[in-house]
Amino acid sequence: MNSFEYFRPQTIDEALSLYQNGGRGAKLLAGGTELVNEMRLGKTQPDRVIDLKLIQEMDFMELGPEGLRIGALYRVRDAEQSPELRQSPYSALSHAAGTLGSPQVRNKATIVGNVCRCSPSADLIPPLIALSASARIKAYGTDRMVPVEEMLLGPGKTILQPGEIVTELIIPKMRAHAGCSYYKLSPRKSLDLAVVGVAVMIRTNSSKCVEARVVLGAVAPTAMRAKRAESILAGAGLSQTLIEEAAQAAADECKPIDDVRSSAWYRKKMVAVATKRAIAQALEQIKQNDESRMTNDEWKQRGAFGTN
């Protein structure tokens, strides 16, 4: 490992200044689960490492009436264990967090870091895209919002330019009668990368689907929307036949490769299976959310009329 300058800024502005002045030789350190290993193996040799962990304004998760905000230092383990997140309409994120790596990795890794590393098999990117998440990207003197879906260029490549930092993720409020799920297929329940990962968001009106997002992981250079599958679901009654048709369309759309974890042929087959299961889980969440909403409304009504 080569020598390098090490900085620990305490504010976003300080970090942005250090990062901009460091040029292409500067690297950001949040959880460090990827960067530290790459430095030890000699895959990257930064001139300057900027450790973000002291920036308290980026370490938060906030659930509010307008949606969900996740700071750049909010850890994967925090999302996995948060009762507030697990019981919210965004519980797919908590579930996906619990499937990532080992407990030791989850204790260090951050959700924003998982996005910025842009691995094809990243567990948190598919549900974030399904939930229409956007990233707040700051540089010295600039501040922009970009949908997570539009950040991804290829394995390990994003639209981020030197000097730019993702400070938070913003997820809009889940609309009524909507549910989101993440289904991961891997040889083991933990420690393994996804062979296939599928996130599904569905919004219904009675028995009809009015909106659908189907996002596939580990079957293309980046997480991808299965738009043919989405078009089959949207505007139609959710019969078992239709769900199977959409699942097969998702399998036909994906572009997997053969690698040490699986063959392309197997991945395509499993995309159809995983998509059906993810749809079923999303529909179950809609049912649970609606029941919870009805219960809350009943209590509000009782409170308003002063009944016991």
Beta strands, then each sheet from edge to edge (+ up, - down):
strand 1: 5-7
strand 2: 26-29
strand 3: 48-51
strand 4: 61-64
strand 5: 67-71
strand 6: 134-139
strand 7: 142-147
strand 8: 152-154
strand 9: 157-158
strand 10: 165-172
strand 11: 178-185
strand 12: 196-205
strand 13: 208-217
strand 14: 224-225
sheet 1: 1+ 3+ 2+
sheet 2: 4+ 5- 10+ 6- 7+
sheet 3: 8+ 9-
sheet 4: 11+ 12- 13+ 14-
end
